[in-house]
C-alpha cells in the first residue's frame, strides 16, 4: 500500500499533523481528541493546524480522505484487471470480492503503522451513526457502485436490494476484521488471532462469495 502525501503545501509538518491526528482519532474517536492534544503530540501550534486544515471537523475529513483515495484506487485497479482478463464475460464472483477485500488485507499487513491506525479509524467511522452516513458515503460510495455493477452482471437474477444487503453484510465482516479487537483470540482459546490478517481474509472471501451465491441466485453462464 502506498503512503499518502501531506496536503499540498503543508509539507512535512502537515504530514506529521495528519499522522498524529490519524493515530489519536483511531484510538479515541472524534470526540475524545482535541486540537490542543494533536498540536502537543505533533509539536506544533494549534494555529498551524487551523492554517493548514481548518477546524477539527475539516481535519477529521482530511485524515479520513487521504488513505480512502489510495484504497479506492487499488480496489478499482484490481477490478479493472479482472475485467480485462474476463472480457467479454462477466468477472467471476470470487475475483470481484477479492478485488474489494484484498487491498484491506495489504493495508493491515503494511509495515506502515499508519495503515493499521487508519483501518481502526475506518472501523470506528463505519459503525458510527454520526460519521458513517457522512464520511463513508462521501469517500467510498461512488467507487463501491462499480463493484455493485460488476456483481449485478455476474448475478443477473439478483434483486438490486439483495445485492446491497449482501454488500452490507460483507462490510460488517471486514469492519470487524480491520478493527482487530482481539476478541476472537479469547473466544477461540488461542486458535485464532485477530491480527492474523492473511488467514482472516483467506476465509472471509469464500464466506462472502457463498453468501452472495445463496442470497442472490445463480451465477451468469460464462460459457
N, C-alpha and C positions, 0 to 999 in steps of 0.2 A: 504494500500500500504506500502511496506517495505521502510525503509530508506536506501539509498545507503551508502556503506562504502567508506572511502577515498581510494585513490590509495594505493596499498600495499607498506608499508614502509614510507608513508607520514604522518601517524598518525593524531592527532587532528589538527595540523596546516594545513596539506593538506586538511582535510575536510573543515576547515574554508575558505581556499582559493577557493575551489570549490563552496562552498555555496555562498560566496560573488560574485564570477565570474558569477554564475548562475543568481543571482538577477540582477546584473548590465547588463549582456548581454540581459536578458529578457526585461529590461526597455529601454535600449539604442541601442540595436543591436550590431553587431560585431564592426562596425567602430566607434561607439560612446563611446567605452570603451578602456582605455589604461591600460597596465600592472601597470603603476605607480599608477593609481586610484585604481585598485584592491589591490595593495600592501598597500596603505594607509588605505583603509577601512578594510582590513584583519589584519592590524597591523604587517606586515612582510616586509622584504626587497624584492625588485624586484628580486634580485639574488636568493632568496629562491624559488620564483615561477618558474624561469628558471631551477633551480636544480631539482625540483620535476616534472615539467610538460613540460619543454621545451618552445619554442617560443609561442606567442599568439595564432597562428592558432592551434597548438597542444593542448594547454589548452582548447580552444573552443571545439575541438573534444572530449576531455576527459569529459568536462562538459556535452556535449550532450549525450555521450555514456553511462554514468553510470546509468541514470534512464531509458534509452532506453532498457537496459538489463532487468530491472525489468518489464517494460510494456510488452516486448516481452514474457517473461516467464509467466506472468499472463494470457496473451491472449492465448498462446498455451496450458497452463494448462486447461483453460476453454474450449477450442476447443476439447482437448483430453477427457475431462469428457463428453462432449456432444457426441463425437464419441462412447465412451464406452456405453453410455445409449441407443444410437440409433442402434448400431451394431446388425444385418448386414445391416440395411437400411441406406440410406443417412441421415446425420444430418439435421434436419429441418432448413429451411432457417432462420427463426427468431432466432434460437439458434446460428447459425453462426454469425449473425450480433450482437447479444448480447455479444457473446464471444469476439468480436472485440472491441465493444464500451464501455461496462460496466467498464472495467478497467480504462478508461479515466474518467468516472464519479467518480469512487472511488478516483482517483488521485486528482481531483478537490475538492472533499469533504474532503480530508485528513486534519487533524489538523496540519500537517507539511507544513508550508508556502512554503517550498522548492518545493513541488509538484505543487503548483499554479504558482510559478515562472517558473518551468520547462514547464508547459503547455503553458504559454505565450511565452517562448522561442521556443517551438515546433511550435507554430503558426507562429512565425517570420520565422523560417527556412523553414517550409513547403510552404510558399508563396514567398520565395526568389528565383529568377532565378539564383543567385550565389550559395547559400548554399543548396537549396533544392535538386538539382541533385546529390550533393556530399554526404551530411550527411544523408538525408532520404534514399538514395539508399544504402549507406554503412551500416546503422544500422537498417533499417526496411524492406528492400525489400525481403530478404530471408525468414523471418517469414511470411511476407504477402502472399507468394506463397502458404503456407499451407492452407490459407483461400481461395485463388482462386481455389485450387484443390477441397476443400470441396464444394464451390459454383458450380463448374463445375459438380460435382456429383449429386447435388440436382436439378440443372438446365441443364439437359443433352442436350437440344435443343439449348442452348445458343451459339452464336458465341463467340469465345475467345475475340475478340475485344470488344464486348458488356459487357463482364464481367469486363474488365479493365476500360471501360468508366464508368460503374456504381460504381466501386471502386473509381474512380477519383471524382465522384460527392459526394460519401459518405465522402471521405477525405476532400472535401471542406466544407461540413456541420459540420464535427467535428472540423475542424480547426477554423471556426468562433466561434463555441461554446466554445472551450477552450481558445480562445483569450480573451473572457469575456470583450468586449469593452464597454458594457453598452448601445450600440446604440438601442437595442430593447426596453430598458426602455423608452426612449423618443418616439420612433416610436409608441409604444402601449399605450402611455399616462399612463404608470404605471401598465398596465395589466400584463405585463411580465417583468421579471428581468433576465439579462444575468448571474447572479450568482445563479439562481435557477436551479442548475445542475440536480437534480432528475427529475424535470418537463421537462427540455430540453431533456434529454436522453430518458425519457419515451415516448416522442413524436418523437424524431429523429429515434428511432429503427423501429417502424411501417412505418414511412415515407420512410426510406431506403428500407425496405422489399418490400413495394408496388412498388417502383421504379425498383428494380431488377425483380420482377414478370412481370411488364409491358414491360420492355425492353428485357428481356432475355427469355421469353417464359414460357410454363407450367412447373410446378414442376414435379419431378420424382414421379411415383406412388409408394407410400410407403407400399401399401398392407394393 
